[in-house]
Amino acid sequence: MNFKEVLKMADEMVFAKTGKHLDDLQEAILRGTMQGEKYTKIADEIHCNESYVRDIGSKLWQILSEELGEDVSKTNFRSAMQRLQVSIVSHYAQDSVQIGLVNFCGEARHPPNIPNPHPPNQETSHQDLSEMPELGDFFDRTHELKTLTTWILQQNCRLITLTGISGIGKTSLAVQLVQQIKHEFEYAVWYTLDEFPTIDKFQSNLIQLFSNSENLDSSPTNQKRLPLIKYLQNHRCLVVLDDVHNLFCSGELAGKYKPNYEEYRSLFKQIEKLSHQSCFLLIGWEPPKEVPQLTSQNTPIRTLQLTGLDTAAAREILRDKGLAEIDNCEALIHRYQGNPSWLKSVATLIQELGIGAAELLIDDTVLLPEDLKDVLQQQFSRLSEIEKQVLSLFCRESEPVNLAKLLECGTVRSPDLLNALQSLSRRCFIDKAGSFYTLPPVLRQYVQEL
């Protein structure tokens, strides 16, 4: 075997497992291993810390072990790859001519036990979408759909949070996404977390789905159940958790887990850190604390904070209510932040009361229909006392404010203020532009009426 052949096979296995090709350090470790070099020499040649090289090597051997179904280490890597090559050749020799290493009859083949990271439209897929809502009205979210699809199918992100204020369209967007990409997965599952089980119950439900379908797809009827992460590694799964904020406490800063639900933190960290080919999509008013709002392209986690519709899409809502041609339509859309649910609510009120648009827009009037108040109350009741104090500070200001201006009030300590601002931002209660913060008109009106 030459190194080029070994590198090609190893790269296919690593990509199938992680969605990423071998990097320069991993290639250097494989090259040195094939040449019989010790970690010390490999580290010297690439001017890198030896302990770091050992750590990367250990993770690489683990990936290859899982893919080959045998323990792979630095000492037996060469022989393991030779066995793999023999297995590939013998598997296809009876009906194909070998071209190169793993290309047969002009078609790229994956070595045994190496799944295609993007299986095409599988007729054998298993779905449990009984809790997924019907799509209903869906307004243009082309950019957001493209972003989520890229993250999931091309960048193989493992953990994605979709957040936004109530009524902004998170669930509708997720339903549209799942309808478009569900056939790219062996399993597609949707759970709505109104009354959410403990971590043991949740994992048991998922494992039950996996094990039942495996029993149907294979002859053994008493297969041993595996840990959840093993199923996520063995199969390409899409798991959607809607209303994930129900895992978190009310009256606390955003993302603090309720008692008996803290182990979800470990699950989400495991989903992020361990190598697998599945994706968890978390939908809610606030994300877990361990998922940052701003993420690096080098990590397998992403956050999309959904904002309002653009003017053209929002006009469709008003058109359905017979209000598309009113004067200052754009001003009305801006005042309600292009929020589909909020616009429907206020448009219904305008219709029923026969209010003219000109009257509504006089003196920056913000109408709060009772159904809109009810929804806002659900979110406002989740805030901590310190967050409510900070919102009161915003209500005193007519213009965007920065941190220094908020500190001048002297009513909230600097550390508490910073934590409250971060939490309010994660809950989508305040907008940030540069170093300035703004409380949107609808939320300002609601807080002032309390």
C-alpha positions in Angstrom: 0.0 0.0 0.0 1.3 3.5 -0.8 0.6 6.5 1.4 -1.7 8.1 -1.2 -4.0 5.1 -1.1 -4.0 5.0 2.7 -4.7 8.7 2.9 -7.6 8.4 0.5 -9.3 5.7 2.5 -8.7 7.4 5.8 -10.1 10.7 4.5 -13.3 9.0 3.3 -13.8 7.4 6.7 -13.1 10.7 8.6 -15.4 12.6 6.3 -18.2 10.0 6.6 -17.9 10.3 10.4 -17.4 14.0 10.9 -18.4 15.7 7.7 -14.9 17.1 7.5 -11.8 16.1 5.5 -8.4 15.3 7.1 -6.6 18.5 8.1 -2.8 19.0 7.8 -2.0 17.8 11.3 -4.0 14.6 10.8 -2.3 13.9 7.5 1.1 14.5 9.1 0.2 12.0 11.9 -0.9 9.4 9.3 2.3 10.0 7.2 4.6 9.6 10.2 2.7 6.5 11.4 3.1 4.9 8.0 6.9 5.7 8.1 7.2 4.2 11.6 8.0 7.6 13.3 7.3 8.3 16.9 5.0 11.1 18.0 8.1 13.1 19.1 9.5 13.1 15.6 6.2 13.9 14.0 5.8 16.9 16.4 9.3 18.1 15.6 8.7 17.9 11.9 5.5 20.0 12.0 6.8 22.3 14.8 4.0 21.4 17.1 3.6 20.4 20.8 4.0 16.7 21.3 1.1 16.3 23.8 -1.2 18.1 21.3 -0.1 15.8 18.5 -0.8 12.8 20.8 -4.3 14.1 21.6 -5.2 14.7 18.0 -3.8 11.2 17.1 -5.9 9.6 19.8 -9.1 11.2 18.5 -8.2 10.1 15.0 -7.6 6.5 16.0 -11.0 6.6 17.8 -12.8 7.8 14.6 -11.1 5.1 12.6 -11.9 2.4 15.2 -15.6 3.2 15.1 -15.7 3.2 11.3 -13.7 -0.1 10.9 -15.4 -1.9 13.8 -12.0 -2.8 15.4 -9.6 -1.1 17.7 -7.2 1.0 15.7 -4.0 2.5 17.2 -0.7 3.9 16.0 0.9 0.5 16.3 -1.7 -1.5 14.1 -2.9 1.3 11.8 -0.9 0.0 8.7 -2.2 -3.6 9.1 -5.8 -2.4 9.7 -5.7 -0.4 6.5 -4.3 -3.4 4.6 -7.2 -5.6 5.9 -9.6 -2.9 4.7 -8.1 -2.8 1.2 -8.3 -6.5 0.9 -11.9 -6.4 2.1 -12.8 -3.8 -0.5 -11.2 -5.6 -3.3 -12.6 -9.0 -2.5 -16.1 -7.5 -2.0 -16.3 -6.1 -5.5 -13.9 -8.4 -7.4 -16.6 -10.9 -8.3 -18.6 -8.5 -10.4 -16.5 -5.4 -10.9 -13.2 -4.3 -12.2 -11.1 -2.2 -9.8 -10.1 1.2 -11.1 -7.7 2.9 -8.7 -8.5 2.0 -5.1 -12.2 2.5 -4.3 -13.7 3.5 -7.7 -15.4 0.6 -9.5 -17.2 0.8 -12.9 -16.8 4.5 -12.8 -18.8 4.9 -9.6 -17.3 6.0 -6.3 -18.0 3.3 -3.6 -17.6 3.7 0.1 -15.6 1.0 2.0 -17.6 -1.4 4.1 -19.2 0.1 7.2 -18.6 3.6 6.0 -22.0 5.3 5.5 -22.6 7.8 2.8 -22.8 11.1 4.7 -25.7 12.3 2.5 -27.9 9.3 1.5 -30.2 10.3 -1.3 -34.0 10.2 -0.7 -34.1 7.0 1.3 -37.3 5.0 0.8 -36.4 3.1 4.0 -36.4 6.3 6.2 -38.2 6.2 9.5 -40.2 9.2 10.6 -42.1 10.1 13.7 -43.5 13.5 12.8 -46.9 13.1 14.5 -46.2 16.1 16.8 -45.1 18.4 14.0 -47.8 21.0 13.3 -49.3 21.5 9.8 -47.5 24.1 7.8 -50.4 26.5 7.4 -49.5 30.0 6.2 -45.9 30.4 5.3 -44.3 33.6 4.2 -41.1 34.1 2.3 -38.1 32.9 4.3 -35.9 31.9 1.4 -32.7 33.2 2.9 -33.3 31.5 6.3 -34.2 28.2 4.7 -31.1 28.3 2.6 -29.0 29.0 5.7 -30.4 26.2 7.7 -30.2 23.7 4.8 -26.6 24.6 4.3 -25.7 24.2 8.0 -27.4 20.8 8.1 -26.7 19.1 4.8 -23.5 20.7 3.7 -21.7 21.8 6.9 -23.0 18.8 8.9 -23.8 20.9 12.0 -24.8 18.8 15.0 -26.6 21.2 17.2 -28.6 24.2 15.9 -30.8 26.6 17.9 -33.6 28.6 16.2 -34.7 31.4 18.5 -36.9 34.5 18.3 -39.7 36.4 20.0 -43.2 34.9 20.1 -45.1 34.8 16.8 -42.0 35.5 14.6 -42.4 32.2 12.7 -39.9 29.8 14.2 -42.0 26.7 14.1 -43.4 27.5 10.6 -39.9 27.8 9.3 -38.8 24.6 10.9 -41.8 22.7 9.5 -41.0 24.0 6.0 -37.4 22.9 6.5 -38.2 19.4 7.7 -40.6 18.9 4.8 -37.8 19.8 2.4 -34.9 17.8 3.9 -36.5 14.9 5.8 -35.7 12.3 3.1 -32.0 13.1 3.5 -32.1 11.3 6.8 -32.7 7.7 8.0 -34.7 9.1 10.9 -36.7 12.3 11.3 -38.3 13.0 14.6 -40.3 15.9 16.0 -41.0 16.5 19.7 -43.0 19.4 21.1 -42.0 20.1 24.6 -45.2 21.3 26.3 -44.9 18.6 28.9 -41.4 17.3 28.6 -40.1 14.1 30.1 -37.0 13.6 32.2 -33.8 13.0 30.3 -34.1 9.2 30.9 -37.6 9.1 29.5 -36.7 11.3 26.5 -33.6 9.1 25.6 -35.7 5.9 26.1 -38.3 7.2 23.7 -35.7 7.9 21.0 -33.9 4.6 21.6 -37.2 2.7 21.4 -37.8 4.3 18.0 -34.4 3.3 16.7 -34.3 -0.2 18.1 -37.9 -1.0 16.9 -37.1 0.0 13.4 -33.8 -1.9 13.4 -35.6 -5.0 14.5 -38.0 -4.5 11.6 -35.1 -4.0 9.1 -33.1 -7.0 10.2 -33.5 -10.6 11.2 -32.5 -10.5 14.9 -35.5 -9.8 17.2 -33.6 -9.4 20.4 -30.9 -6.9 19.5 -29.2 -5.2 22.4 -30.2 -1.5 22.9 -27.3 0.9 22.6 -26.7 4.3 24.2 -28.4 7.1 22.3 -25.2 8.6 21.0 -24.4 5.2 19.3 -27.6 5.4 17.3 -26.8 8.9 16.3 -23.4 7.7 15.1 -24.7 4.6 13.3 -27.6 6.4 11.6 -28.2 9.9 10.1 -30.9 11.4 12.2 -32.7 14.7 12.4 -34.3 15.4 15.8 -36.4 18.5 16.3 -37.2 19.8 19.8 -39.9 22.5 19.7 -40.6 24.9 22.6 -37.3 24.0 24.2 -37.7 27.0 26.5 -39.9 24.8 28.6 -36.8 23.1 29.9 -35.7 26.4 31.6 -36.8 28.2 34.8 -39.1 31.2 35.0 -37.9 34.1 37.1 -34.3 33.4 36.2 -31.8 34.6 33.6 -32.3 32.9 30.2 -31.3 29.3 29.8 -31.2 28.1 33.4 -32.5 24.5 33.6 -35.4 23.5 35.8 -34.7 21.0 38.6 -34.4 17.5 37.3 -33.7 18.7 33.8 -30.0 19.7 34.2 -28.9 16.5 32.5 -30.1 17.9 29.2 -27.1 20.2 29.3 -24.9 17.1 29.2 -26.9 15.7 26.4 -26.6 18.8 24.3 -22.8 19.0 25.0 -22.5 15.4 24.0 -24.4 16.1 20.8 -21.9 19.0 20.1 -18.6 17.4 21.1 -18.8 13.7 20.0 -18.4 12.7 16.4 -21.7 11.6 14.7 -23.7 12.2 11.6 -26.9 13.5 13.1 -28.5 16.9 13.8 -30.5 18.3 16.7 -32.6 21.4 16.0 -33.8 23.2 19.1 -36.6 25.8 18.7 -37.7 28.2 21.4 -37.9 31.7 22.9 -34.4 31.3 24.4 -31.5 28.9 23.8 -29.6 26.8 26.3 -26.8 28.8 28.1 -24.2 26.5 26.6 -25.2 27.6 23.0 -23.7 31.0 22.3 -25.5 33.6 20.1 -22.4 34.1 18.0 -20.7 30.9 16.8 -17.6 30.1 14.8 -17.7 28.4 11.4 -15.2 26.0 12.9 -17.6 24.5 15.4 -20.5 22.1 14.7 -23.1 24.3 16.5 -25.0 27.3 15.1 -27.7 29.8 16.3 -30.2 31.5 14.0 -32.1 34.3 15.7 -35.2 34.9 13.5 -36.2 38.4 12.8 -39.3 39.9 11.2 -40.4 39.5 7.6 -39.3 42.0 5.0 -41.8 44.6 3.8 -42.9 42.6 0.7 -43.7 39.4 2.7 -45.4 41.4 5.5 -47.6 43.1 3.0 -49.0 39.7 2.1 -50.4 39.5 5.7 -52.0 42.9 5.4 -53.4 42.0 2.0 -55.1 39.0 3.4 -56.8 41.3 5.9 -57.7 43.8 3.2 -55.2 46.4 4.4 -52.4 46.1 1.9 -53.2 49.5 0.3 -53.4 51.6 3.4 -51.2 54.7 3.7 -47.9 54.3 5.5 -48.1 50.5 5.3 -44.4 50.3 5.8 -44.6 52.3 9.0 -47.1 49.9 10.4 -45.0 46.9 9.5 -41.9 48.5 11.0 -43.8 49.3 14.2 -44.7 45.7 14.7 -41.3 44.5 13.6 -42.6 42.5 10.7 -43.8 39.9 13.2 -46.4 37.7 11.4 -48.4 37.0 14.5 -48.4 40.5 15.8 -49.4 41.9 12.4 -52.3 39.5 12.1 -53.5 40.5 15.6 -53.4 44.2 15.0 -54.8 43.9 11.5 -57.8 42.0 12.9 -58.3 44.7 15.5 -58.2 47.4 12.9 -60.7 45.5 10.7 -63.1 44.9 13.6 -63.0 48.5 14.9 -62.9 50.1 11.5 -59.9 52.2 12.6 -58.2 54.2 9.8 -54.5 53.7 9.3 -53.9 57.4 9.7 -55.5 57.4 13.2 -53.4 54.4 14.2 -50.1 56.0 13.2 -50.8 59.3 14.9 -48.5 60.0 17.9 -46.7 56.7 17.5 -49.7 54.8 18.8 -49.1 51.1 19.4 -52.2 49.0 19.8 -52.0 45.9 21.9 -54.9 43.6 21.2 -55.8 41.3 24.1 -54.6 38.1 22.3 -51.2 39.8 21.8 -51.0 40.8 25.4 -51.6 37.2 26.5 -48.7 36.0 24.4 -46.4 38.7 25.7 -47.4 37.9 29.2 -46.2 34.3 28.8 -42.8 35.5 27.9 -42.6 38.5 30.3 -43.5 36.2 33.2 -40.3 34.2 32.5 -38.1 37.2 33.2 -35.9 37.7 36.3 -36.5 40.7 38.5 -33.2 42.2 37.4 -34.3 42.0 33.7 -37.6 43.7 34.6 -35.7 46.5 36.2 -33.5 47.0 33.1 -36.6 47.1 30.9 -37.9 49.9 33.1 -34.7 51.8 32.5 -35.3 51.4 28.7 -38.8 52.8 29.0 -37.3 56.1 30.4 -35.3 56.7 27.3 -36.7 57.7 24.0 -33.6 57.0 22.0 -31.2 54.0 21.7 -28.9 53.8 24.8 -25.5 52.4 25.4 -24.1 50.7 28.5 -22.7 53.9 29.9 -26.0 55.6 29.7 -27.7 52.7 31.5 -25.1 52.7 34.2 -25.7 56.5 34.8 -29.0 55.6 36.3 -27.2 53.9 39.2 -30.1 51.6 40.0 -28.5 48.4 38.7 -24.9 47.2 39.5 -22.6 46.8 36.5 -22.3 43.0 36.7 -26.0 42.6 37.1 -26.7 44.9 34.2 -24.3 43.1 31.9 -25.9 39.7 32.7 -29.4 41.1 32.3 -28.6 42.7 28.9 -27.1 39.4 27.7 -30.2 37.5 28.9 -32.7 40.0 27.4 -30.8 39.8 24.1 -30.9 36.0 24.1 -34.7 36.2 24.8 -35.0 38.6 21.8 -36.5 41.3 24.1 -34.0 44.0 23.0 -32.3 44.9 19.8 -28.6 45.8 19.5 -27.0 47.9 16.8 -23.3 48.5 17.5 -22.9 49.5 21.1 -26.5 50.8 21.4 -29.6 48.9 22.6 -33.2 49.5 21.8 -36.5 48.3 23.3 -38.9 47.6 20.4 -42.1 49.7 20.3 -44.5 46.8 21.0 -42.5 45.6 24.1 -42.0 49.2 25.3 -45.8 49.7 25.2 -46.4 46.5 27.0 -44.0 47.2 29.8 -45.4 50.8 30.2 -48.9 49.4 30.6 -48.0 47.0 33.4 
